[in-house]
Amino acid sequence: MSDYVVDIKSSARRRNGAVGEVVQRAGTHHRFDTRADADAWAERLAMRGEANVWVRRANPNDRSNVDGYLISRERSPYQLFQQDETTQVEQSTL
C-alpha cells in the first residue's frame, strides 16, 4: 500500500520536460511507499530534464489529499542560500 502521495505542480511541468512527459503518460498524482522513494524519483527526473525539481512537503494546514508537491523554480532552494559571486556584502562590527 502506498503511503506518500505527490502532486506535480505546474512549475515543475513548465521547467522540466521529463516531468511534462510523466504528466502526459500518468497524470499529476503519484504514489510512493515512502518519502525517500518520492525524493529518488524527483532526483531522476531532475537528471533527465532541463531544470531541477524536488519534492516539497505539503504544509500542515494543507487540505489536499497529498503529502508533498513536485515543484521547481528558477533557483533551487539550495542555490537561494548561496551568495552570488557578483553580490557585494558588507559586514559591520558589533
N, C-alpha and C positions, 0 to 999 in steps of 0.2 A: 504494500500500500504506500502511496506517495504522501510525503509529509510536508514538502516545501513547494509552494506554487509561486511561479514568477510570471508577471505580466510584462510584455515588451512595450515600452513606451515609444512614442513617435520619434523622440530624439535619437534613439538607437537605430531605428529603421532608416531615418534620413541620412545618418552619418556613416553607416556601415552596411555595405552591400550584402555581406554574408547574412546579416540579420534580416534584411529585406527578403532574401531568398527563403529563410526559415519561416517568416510570416506568410509568404505566398504558399508554401507547402503545408504548414501545420498550424497556422493561426498565431494568436498573440499570447495565449496562456500555455505554460509548460509546467509539467510536474516532475519533481525530483525526489529522491529518497531523503536527501539531506541538503543543507545549505552548501556544504563543501562540493557536492555534485553540481549544484547550480553555478557556483563560482568557477569550477573547472570548465563547464560548458561555455560560460561567458569568456573565459580566457581563450578557448579555442576559437570562438567567433571573432574575438579581437585580433587574433593572429591571422585569420583568413580575410578579414575586411580591411577597409581603409582607415578606420578610426577605432580608438579604444572604446570598449564597452565594459560595463561591470554591473553586478547586482547590488542594488541598494535596498536595505531592509525597509519595509513599509513602516510608516510612523505608527506609534502605539494607538493613536486615535483614528487611524485609517479604517474606514468602514467597509472597505472592499474585502473580497474573499481571497486575497493574495498575501503571501508572506514577504514578497520583495518585488522589485521592478528592475528590469534590464534597461539601463539608461546610458546616455553618452552626452558629452558636451565638448566644446572646443578644446578645453584643457581638462585632463583627468584630475581627480581630487588630489592626487599626489603632486601634480605639477602646480596646483594652486598654492602650495606651501613653499615651493622653491622660488627663490629670488631670481628674477630675470637679470641677466648679466648687464643689461643696459640701464637698469634701475639704480639710481644713486640713493643711498640711505645714510642719513647722519644720525649718530647716537650722541646724546648729551650725557654729561656726567651727572651723577646724583649728588 
